Amino acid sequence: MGKAPGLSYKARRRWALVILLIGLPLYIVLAVTLTDWLRGRYPVLPALTELVVFVALGIVWALPFKFIFKGVGQADPDADPED
């Protein structure tokens, strides 16, 4: 069983755009809902705990998509150099 081929540069750019325009706002709503639930359940959270939660939520969203975002801001490696 061979390794599946990776996404092309153009496909990664498109998926990155979809993730940023649709996925990230949905994740933000989920993160705000989670933090509001935490504040409702535990009315007095230490500031350090809140900071850890917010930092973790800010980092965790991007980890599954690391391979999509890698190199997207660079020039297309498959493009003709004359274009």
All heavy atoms as an XYZ file, in Angstrom:
652
protein
N       0.842     -1.173      0.000
C       0.000      0.000      0.000
C       0.886      1.235      0.000
O       1.672      1.452      0.913
C      -0.873     -0.032      1.243
C      -2.026      0.877      1.179
S      -3.235      0.199      2.346
C      -4.090      1.660      2.723
N       0.784      2.064     -1.031
C       1.657      3.219     -1.177
C       1.144      4.435     -0.431
O       0.008      4.497      0.019
N       1.990      5.404     -0.336
C       1.638      6.650      0.327
C       0.769      7.491     -0.600
O       1.029      7.586     -1.793
C       2.933      7.395      0.679
C       2.700      8.660      1.444
C       4.023      9.313      1.775
C       3.790     10.653      2.424
N       5.017     11.375      2.634
N      -0.260      8.105     -0.064
C      -1.146      8.948     -0.872
C      -0.389     10.194     -1.310
O       0.390     10.767     -0.544
C      -2.375      9.334     -0.064
N      -0.606     10.621     -2.552
C       0.084     11.827     -3.011
C      -0.418     13.056     -2.259
O      -1.577     13.124     -1.867
C      -0.278     11.896     -4.498
C      -1.513     11.088     -4.648
C      -1.467     10.044     -3.567
N       0.478     14.023     -2.065
C       0.119     15.241     -1.362
C      -0.723     16.160     -2.215
O      -0.886     15.957     -3.419
N      -1.275     17.155     -1.593
C      -2.073     18.135     -2.318
C      -1.164     19.040     -3.141
O      -0.059     19.368     -2.723
C      -2.873     18.997     -1.336
C      -3.974     18.312     -0.553
C      -4.534     19.262      0.490
C      -5.068     17.848     -1.474
N      -1.663     19.459     -4.286
C      -0.895     20.396     -5.107
C      -0.866     21.761     -4.418
O      -1.630     22.030     -3.487
C      -1.535     20.524     -6.491
O      -2.766     21.228     -6.402
N      -0.002     22.615     -4.895
C       0.123     23.961     -4.324
C      -1.195     24.721     -4.436
O      -1.648     25.342     -3.481
C       1.254     24.702     -5.048
C       1.405     26.132     -4.612
C       2.052     26.435     -3.424
C       0.904     27.179     -5.377
C       2.198     27.742     -3.010
C       1.039     28.490     -4.970
C       1.684     28.763     -3.788
O       1.824     30.057     -3.373
N      -1.825     24.650     -5.604
C      -3.090     25.367     -5.800
C      -4.184     24.820     -4.901
O      -4.991     25.575     -4.361
C      -3.515     25.302     -7.270
C      -2.665     26.174     -8.159
C      -3.164     26.154     -9.583
C      -2.262     27.022    -10.444
N      -2.744     27.113    -11.818
N      -4.227     23.509     -4.732
C      -5.232     22.902     -3.855
C      -4.994     23.325     -2.406
O      -5.949     23.620     -1.673
C      -5.194     21.388     -3.983
N      -3.738     23.360     -1.991
C      -3.441     23.799     -0.622
C      -3.840     25.251     -0.415
O      -4.361     25.614      0.636
C      -1.957     23.603     -0.300
C      -1.614     22.152     -0.054
C      -0.212     21.946      0.460
N       0.754     22.442     -0.497
C       1.765     23.261     -0.204
N       1.978     23.648      1.023
N       2.584     23.665     -1.137
N      -3.615     26.096     -1.424
C      -4.029     27.502     -1.313
C      -5.538     27.625     -1.180
O      -6.044     28.409     -0.384
C      -3.553     28.305     -2.521
C      -2.098     28.687     -2.426
C      -1.704     29.578     -3.560
N      -2.421     30.840     -3.507
C      -1.840     32.021     -3.426
N      -0.534     32.095     -3.414
N      -2.537     33.110     -3.384
N      -6.257     26.851     -1.971
C      -7.731     26.889     -1.898
C      -8.222     26.396     -0.542
O      -9.108     27.003      0.058
C      -8.332     26.048     -3.022
C      -8.188     26.693     -4.365
C      -8.890     25.882     -5.439
N      -8.587     26.434     -6.738
C      -7.935     25.801     -7.691
N      -7.531     24.553     -7.513
N      -7.693     26.385     -8.842
N      -7.663     25.279     -0.074
C      -8.079     24.749      1.223
C      -7.719     25.715      2.350
O      -8.480     25.861      3.313
C      -7.472     23.374      1.478
C      -8.288     22.286      0.861
C      -7.929     21.487     -0.167
C      -9.612     21.901      1.226
N      -8.954     20.625     -0.466
C      -9.993     20.849      0.375
C     -10.518     22.339      2.188
C     -11.239     20.244      0.467
C     -11.758     21.718      2.275
C     -12.106     20.691      1.428
N      -6.574     26.365      2.252
C      -6.185     27.343      3.270
C      -7.197     28.485      3.311
O      -7.587     28.946      4.395
C      -4.784     27.879      3.001
N      -7.649     28.937      2.158
C      -8.645     30.006      2.088
C      -9.971     29.554      2.703
O     -10.590     30.291      3.476
C      -8.837     30.438      0.635
C      -9.673     31.680      0.401
C      -9.032     32.878      1.066
C      -9.832     31.923     -1.086
N     -10.398     28.338      2.387
C     -11.643     27.810      2.951
C     -11.525     27.704      4.470
O     -12.449     28.079      5.211
C     -11.980     26.431      2.328
C     -13.072     25.724      3.107
C     -12.376     26.581      0.870
N     -10.405     27.212      4.937
C     -10.203     27.060      6.378
C     -10.233     28.424      7.069
O     -10.860     28.582      8.124
C      -8.883     26.325      6.672
C      -9.008     24.860      6.248
C      -8.489     26.441      8.137
C      -7.689     24.120      6.196
N      -9.572     29.414      6.476
C      -9.522     30.731      7.105
C     -10.848     31.476      7.034
O     -11.201     32.213      7.956
C      -8.413     31.572      6.467
C      -7.001     31.116      6.791
C      -5.990     31.944      6.014
C      -6.718     31.215      8.275
N     -11.595     31.318      5.951
C     -12.842     32.066      5.791
C     -14.059     31.381      6.411
O     -15.009     32.053      6.810
C     -13.123     32.328      4.307
C     -12.141     33.266      3.607
C     -12.495     33.405      2.138
C     -12.133     34.627      4.282
N     -14.050     30.058      6.486
C     -15.210     29.337      7.015
C     -14.853     28.611      8.316
O     -15.550     28.746      9.322
C     -15.755     28.334      5.970
C     -16.254     29.102      4.743
C     -16.867     27.479      6.571
C     -16.611     28.230      3.567
N     -13.774     27.853      8.298
C     -13.418     27.043      9.460
C     -13.012     27.852     10.669
O     -13.428     27.550     11.799
N     -12.205     28.867     10.476
C     -11.728     29.653     11.615
C     -12.860     30.406     12.313
O     -12.940     30.372     13.546
C     -10.610     30.602     11.191
C      -9.901     31.347     12.313
C      -9.328     30.375     13.336
C      -8.800     32.217     11.747
N     -13.780     31.061     11.590
C     -14.910     31.687     12.302
C     -15.764     30.671     13.075
O     -16.205     30.955     14.192
C     -15.722     32.349     11.185
C     -14.721     32.618     10.119
C     -13.755     31.466     10.182
N     -15.964     29.490     12.509
C     -16.706     28.455     13.234
C     -15.950     28.026     14.487
O     -16.547     27.822     15.548
C     -16.959     27.250     12.332
C     -17.966     27.455     11.206
C     -18.020     26.224     10.308
C     -19.329     27.777     11.755
N     -14.641     27.909     14.377
C     -13.824     27.538     15.533
C     -13.870     28.635     16.595
O     -13.914     28.337     17.794
C     -12.383     27.274     15.106
C     -11.504     26.869     16.265
C     -11.541     25.575     16.761
C     -10.649     27.783     16.869
C     -10.750     25.203     17.834
C      -9.863     27.416     17.942
C      -9.914     26.125     18.418
O      -9.132     25.764     19.485
N     -13.879     29.879     16.177
C     -13.942     30.987     17.135
C     -15.259     30.928     17.915
O     -15.277     31.107     19.132
C     -13.764     32.340     16.421
C     -12.322     32.475     15.942
C     -14.157     33.500     17.324
C     -12.084     33.640     15.009
N     -16.364     30.660     17.205
C     -17.661     30.526     17.885
C     -17.605     29.380     18.886
O     -18.081     29.507     20.024
C     -18.797     30.327     16.854
C     -20.091     29.915     17.533
C     -18.991     31.585     16.028
N     -17.025     28.254     18.492
C     -16.889     27.112     19.385
C     -16.022     27.465     20.599
O     -16.364     27.126     21.739
C     -16.282     25.926     18.636
C     -16.044     24.675     19.444
C     -17.369     23.989     19.748
C     -15.120     23.741     18.695
N     -14.912     28.156     20.369
C     -14.007     28.517     21.468
C     -14.678     29.495     22.438
O     -14.547     29.346     23.660
C     -12.722     29.128     20.908
N     -15.414     30.457     21.912
C     -16.111     31.416     22.782
C     -17.199     30.705     23.583
O     -17.386     30.968     24.773
C     -16.690     32.583     21.943
C     -17.653     33.430     22.759
C     -15.565     33.442     21.396
N     -17.905     29.792     22.922
C     -18.936     29.017     23.622
C     -18.312     28.195     24.749
O     -18.846     28.144     25.864
C     -19.671     28.089     22.635
O     -20.233     28.886     21.597
C     -20.758     27.307     23.318
N     -17.180     27.563     24.473
C     -16.491     26.771     25.490
C     -16.035     27.639     26.663
O     -16.231     27.282     27.829
C     -15.287     26.045     24.890
C     -14.401     25.298     25.872
C     -15.145     24.104     26.460
C     -13.121     24.859     25.213
N     -15.448     28.773     26.373
C     -14.963     29.632     27.462
C     -16.126     30.221     28.257
O     -16.018     30.375     29.473
C     -14.047     30.755     26.930
O     -14.725     31.480     25.914
C     -12.761     30.186     26.378
N     -17.242     30.554     27.580
C     -18.419     31.026     28.318
C     -18.974     29.929     29.220
O     -19.406     30.188     30.341
C     -19.503     31.514     27.355
C     -19.178     32.860     26.746
O     -18.270     33.542     27.261
O     -19.824     33.226     25.745
N     -18.975     28.681     28.722
C     -19.430     27.560     29.533
C     -18.526     27.389     30.760
O     -19.013     27.162     31.870
C     -19.448     26.282     28.692
C     -19.806     25.070     29.479
C     -21.064     24.662     29.821
C     -18.893     24.120     30.036
N     -20.980     23.501     30.556
C     -19.673     23.146     30.709
C     -17.513     23.987     30.026
C     -19.102     22.067     31.365
C     -16.948     22.910     30.688
C     -17.735     21.970     31.339
N     -17.207     27.504     30.539
C     -16.271     27.383     31.671
C     -16.515     28.478     32.706
O     -16.495     28.223     33.911
C     -14.829     27.447     31.177
C     -14.242     26.176     30.600
C     -12.854     26.449     30.029
C     -14.165     25.091     31.662
N     -16.744     29.702     32.215
C     -16.989     30.813     33.150
C     -18.314     30.640     33.882
O     -18.461     31.070     35.024
C     -16.975     32.138     32.403
C     -15.595     32.564     32.011
C     -15.634     33.893     31.305
N     -14.294     34.313     30.934
C     -14.034     35.088     29.914
N     -15.005     35.556     29.166
N     -12.792     35.420     29.640
N     -19.308     30.041     33.234
C     -20.581     29.786     33.893
C     -20.484     28.683     34.935
O     -21.112     28.724     35.988
N     -19.697     27.677     34.613
C     -19.548     26.530     35.528
C     -18.625     26.868     36.704
O     -18.862     26.430     37.815
C     -18.994     25.345     34.754
C     -18.928     24.087     35.552
C     -18.831     22.889     34.649
N     -18.554     21.716     35.439
C     -19.454     20.797     35.743
N     -20.678     20.929     35.309
N     -19.124     19.754     36.457
N     -17.575     27.609     36.426
C     -16.614     28.017     37.462
C     -16.525     29.538     37.435
O     -15.690     30.113     36.724
C     -15.227     27.419     37.190
C     -15.246     25.921     36.999
C     -15.138     25.358     35.729
C     -15.384     25.073     38.091
C     -15.159     23.989     35.552
C     -15.410     23.693     37.922
C     -15.299     23.157     36.652
O     -15.332     21.809     36.479
N     -17.365     30.221     38.216
C     -17.442     31.688     38.127
C     -16.121     32.406     38.449
O     -15.862     33.483     37.935
C     -18.509     32.069     39.144
C     -19.145     30.814     39.602
C     -18.293     29.679     39.175
N     -15.300     31.803     39.282
C     -14.048     32.473     39.654
C     -12.881     31.604     39.187
O     -12.375     30.770     39.928
C     -13.980     32.706     41.184
C     -12.705     33.462     41.530
C     -15.198     33.453     41.663
N     -12.477     31.808     37.939
C     -11.306     31.095     37.412
C     -10.070     31.965     37.621
O     -10.118     33.174     37.373
C     -11.460     30.836     35.914
C     -12.285     29.634     35.494
C     -12.389     29.579     33.979
C     -11.689     28.347     35.999
N      -8.985     31.376     38.057
C      -7.749     32.160     38.170
C      -7.334     32.702     36.793
O      -7.567     32.063     35.760
C      -6.733     31.146     38.689
C      -7.528     30.034     39.280
C      -8.819     30.012     38.535
N      -6.734     33.867     36.789
C      -6.323     34.516     35.540
C      -5.343     33.638     34.764
O      -5.411     33.575     33.532
C      -5.704     35.874     35.837
N      -4.476     32.940     35.461
C      -3.508     32.073     34.793
C      -4.214     30.918     34.077
O      -3.844     30.549     32.967
C      -2.486     31.536     35.800
C      -1.356     30.702     35.215
C      -0.576     31.510     34.185
C      -0.427     30.213     36.312
N      -5.262     30.387     34.686
C      -6.031     29.307     34.052
C      -6.689     29.812     32.772
O      -6.662     29.139     31.741
C      -7.098     28.771     35.020
O      -6.462     28.331     36.217
C      -7.878     27.632     34.402
N      -7.295     30.992     32.833
C      -7.909     31.578     31.632
C      -6.866     31.811     30.553
O      -7.118     31.535     29.380
C      -8.613     32.890     31.967
C      -9.937     32.698     32.625
C     -10.750     33.979     32.655
O     -10.578     34.831     31.753
O     -11.551     34.123     33.581
N      -5.719     32.304     30.936
C      -4.655     32.547     29.967
C      -4.242     31.245     29.289
O      -4.104     31.200     28.063
C      -3.451     33.195     30.651
C      -2.237     33.440     29.757
C      -2.562     34.492     28.701
C      -1.045     33.866     30.593
N      -4.069     30.185     30.057
C      -3.681     28.889     29.496
C      -4.758     28.388     28.524
O      -4.446     27.898     27.440
C      -3.407     27.860     30.616
C      -3.288     26.458     30.060
C      -2.163     28.245     31.387
N      -6.027     28.518     28.900
C      -7.118     28.074     28.025
C      -7.101     28.856     26.723
O      -7.194     28.274     25.634
C      -8.483     28.209     28.740
C      -9.634     28.040     27.762
C      -8.591     27.213     29.865
N      -6.982     30.174     26.789
C      -6.997     30.994     25.577
C      -5.780     30.727     24.690
O      -5.901     30.662     23.468
C      -7.092     32.482     25.924
C      -8.465     32.901     26.357
C      -8.663     33.477     27.596
C      -9.561     32.712     25.543
C      -9.923     33.864     28.010
C     -10.839     33.091     25.940
C     -11.019     33.672     27.179
N      -4.621     30.567     25.283
C      -3.419     30.278     24.495
C      -3.541     28.906     23.839
O      -3.227     28.734     22.652
C      -2.144     30.377     25.365
C      -0.941     29.819     24.644
C      -1.900     31.824     25.765
N      -4.011     27.929     24.593
C      -4.179     26.582     24.035
C      -5.183     26.597     22.881
O      -4.932     26.015     21.819
C      -4.628     25.617     25.118
N      -6.315     27.255     23.055
C      -7.308     27.329     21.988
C      -6.766     28.096     20.776
O      -7.133     27.801     19.637
C      -8.596     27.987     22.494
C      -9.433     27.147     23.450
C     -10.580     27.977     24.019
C      -9.963     25.906     22.763
N      -5.912     29.058     21.013
C      -5.329     29.822     19.915
C      -4.325     29.028     19.098
O      -4.109     29.302     17.919
N      -3.708     28.034     19.707
C      -2.698     27.227     19.014
C      -3.296     25.958     18.428
O      -2.979     25.561     17.308
C      -1.541     26.884     19.983
C      -0.786     28.149     20.363
C      -0.599     25.869     19.362
C       0.237     27.964     21.452
N      -4.200     25.344     19.161
C      -4.711     24.024     18.797
C      -5.419     24.016     17.440
O      -5.348     23.031     16.715
C      -5.645     23.492     19.911
C      -6.455     22.303     19.465
C      -4.817     23.142     21.128
N      -6.072     25.105     17.068
C      -6.836     25.096     15.817
C      -5.945     24.875     14.603
O      -6.375     24.267     13.617
C      -7.628     26.393     15.647
C      -6.801     27.550     15.210
C      -6.152     28.440     15.999
C      -6.517     27.942     13.863
N      -5.479     29.353     15.251
C      -5.690     29.069     13.926
C      -6.875     27.444     12.617
C      -5.223     29.705     12.792
C      -6.402     28.086     11.494
C      -5.587     29.206     11.580
N      -4.722     25.343     14.647
C      -3.855     25.293     13.467
C      -3.092     23.977     13.327
O      -2.657     23.641     12.224
C      -2.865     26.452     13.509
N      -2.945     23.228     14.393
C      -2.134     22.016     14.336
C      -2.608     21.000     13.296
O      -1.784     20.463     12.555
C      -2.034     21.376     15.716
C      -1.267     22.191     16.756
C      -1.267     21.474     18.097
C       0.143     22.474     16.299
N      -3.901     20.703     13.180
C      -4.304     19.726     12.171
C      -4.095     20.209     10.735
O      -4.064     19.412      9.808
C      -5.797     19.509     12.431
C      -6.096     20.138     13.726
C      -5.011     21.113     14.023
N      -3.979     21.515     10.546
C      -3.880     22.082      9.202
C      -2.472     22.543      8.846
O      -2.279     23.230      7.846
C      -4.854     23.251      9.060
C      -6.259     22.889      9.426
C      -6.885     23.480     10.502
C      -6.950     21.939      8.693
C      -8.178     23.135     10.851
C      -8.242     21.594      9.026
C      -8.855     22.191     10.105
N      -1.512     22.167      9.634
C      -0.130     22.619      9.430
C       0.365     22.283      8.024
O       0.977     23.110      7.354
C       0.768     21.976     10.481
C       2.191     22.409     10.424
C       2.978     21.753     11.540
C       4.428     22.129     11.447
N       5.228     21.487     12.473
N       0.059     21.069      7.542
C       0.539     20.657      6.223
C      -0.111     21.467      5.101
O       0.472     21.628      4.036
C       0.305     19.157      6.006
C      -1.129     18.788      5.784
C      -1.618     18.621      4.496
C      -1.995     18.605      6.843
C      -2.935     18.274      4.281
C      -3.314     18.256      6.636
C      -3.793     18.097      5.349
N      -1.305     21.994      5.337
C      -1.968     22.795      4.302
C      -1.351     24.184      4.229
O      -1.127     24.724      3.145
C      -3.482     22.882      4.570
C      -4.111     21.518      4.343
C      -4.148     23.924      3.685
C      -5.576     21.433      4.654
N      -1.079     24.786      5.378
C      -0.566     26.151      5.402
C       0.924     26.251      5.090
O       1.409     27.320      4.735
C      -0.835     26.796      6.761
C      -2.285     27.084      7.002
C      -2.988     26.397      7.972
C      -2.955     28.033      6.258
C      -4.324     26.650      8.200
C      -4.290     28.297      6.470
C      -4.977     27.610      7.440
N       1.652     25.157      5.194
C       3.100     25.191      4.995
C       3.432     25.576      3.550
O       3.060     24.895      2.609
C       3.712     23.836      5.327
C       5.218     23.868      5.389
C       5.763     22.547      5.863
C       5.896     22.633      7.361
N       6.581     21.498      7.940
N       4.117     26.685      3.370
C       4.577     27.121      2.062
C       3.553     27.824      1.211
O       3.839     28.194      0.069
N       2.352     28.067      1.724
C       1.303     28.691      0.921
C       1.649     30.146      0.583
O       1.295     30.632     -0.479
C      -0.063     28.589      1.639
C      -1.112     29.451      0.969
C      -0.525     27.154      1.669
N       2.362     30.821      1.439
C       2.714     32.208      1.185
C       3.883     32.388      0.225
O       4.197     33.498     -0.186
N       4.513     31.296     -0.177
C       5.646     31.356     -1.083
C       5.165     31.322     -2.530
O       4.011     31.063     -2.806
C       6.566     30.148     -0.833
C       7.038     29.998      0.593
C       7.869     31.184      1.062
O       8.677     31.714      0.315
N       7.656     31.593      2.291
N       6.077     31.546     -3.447
C       5.745     31.464     -4.866
C       5.414     30.023     -5.234
O       5.908     29.085     -4.609
C       6.922     31.961     -5.697
N       4.572     29.850     -6.250
C       4.162     28.515     -6.702
C       5.379     27.758     -7.218
O       6.009     28.176     -8.200
C       3.110     28.641     -7.782
C       2.522     27.322     -8.207
O       3.026     26.260     -7.776
O       1.538     27.331     -8.968
N       5.755     26.639     -6.599
C       6.934     25.900     -7.059
C       6.715     25.216     -8.406
O       7.670     24.881     -9.086
C       7.160     24.875     -5.949
C       5.856     24.720     -5.284
C       5.143     26.041     -5.431
N       5.453     25.029     -8.806
C       5.156     24.368    -10.071
C       4.972     25.356    -11.216
O       4.785     24.945    -12.362
C       3.878     23.524     -9.936
C       4.016     22.480     -8.842
O       5.141     21.975     -8.650
O       3.006     22.183     -8.195
N       4.994     26.657    -10.940
C       4.759     27.668    -11.971
C       5.976     27.801    -12.894
O       7.110     27.530    -12.507
C       4.436     28.999    -11.326
N       5.698     28.257    -14.099
C       6.768     28.553    -15.048
C       7.556     29.763    -14.565
O       6.965     30.783    -14.204
C       6.175     28.887    -16.423
C       6.424     27.805    -17.448
O       7.259     26.930    -17.180
O       5.792     27.870    -18.506
N       8.887     29.710    -14.555
C       9.658     30.880    -14.097
C       9.511     32.076    -15.030
O       9.763     33.200    -14.636
C      11.098     30.391    -14.066
C      11.123     29.013    -14.613
C       9.720     28.578    -14.852
N       9.059     31.854    -16.256
C       8.919     32.949    -17.214
C       7.622     33.731    -17.039
O       7.465     34.795    -17.609
C       8.982     32.387    -18.639
C      10.331     31.761    -18.945
C      10.338     31.062    -20.311
O       9.316     31.158    -21.022
O      11.343     30.445    -20.610
N       6.660     33.196    -16.252
C       5.374     33.881    -16.085
C       5.488     35.026    -15.142
O       5.965     35.110    -14.159
C       4.302     32.899    -15.593
C       3.850     31.959    -16.695
O       4.113     32.271    -17.866
O       3.232     30.922    -16.365
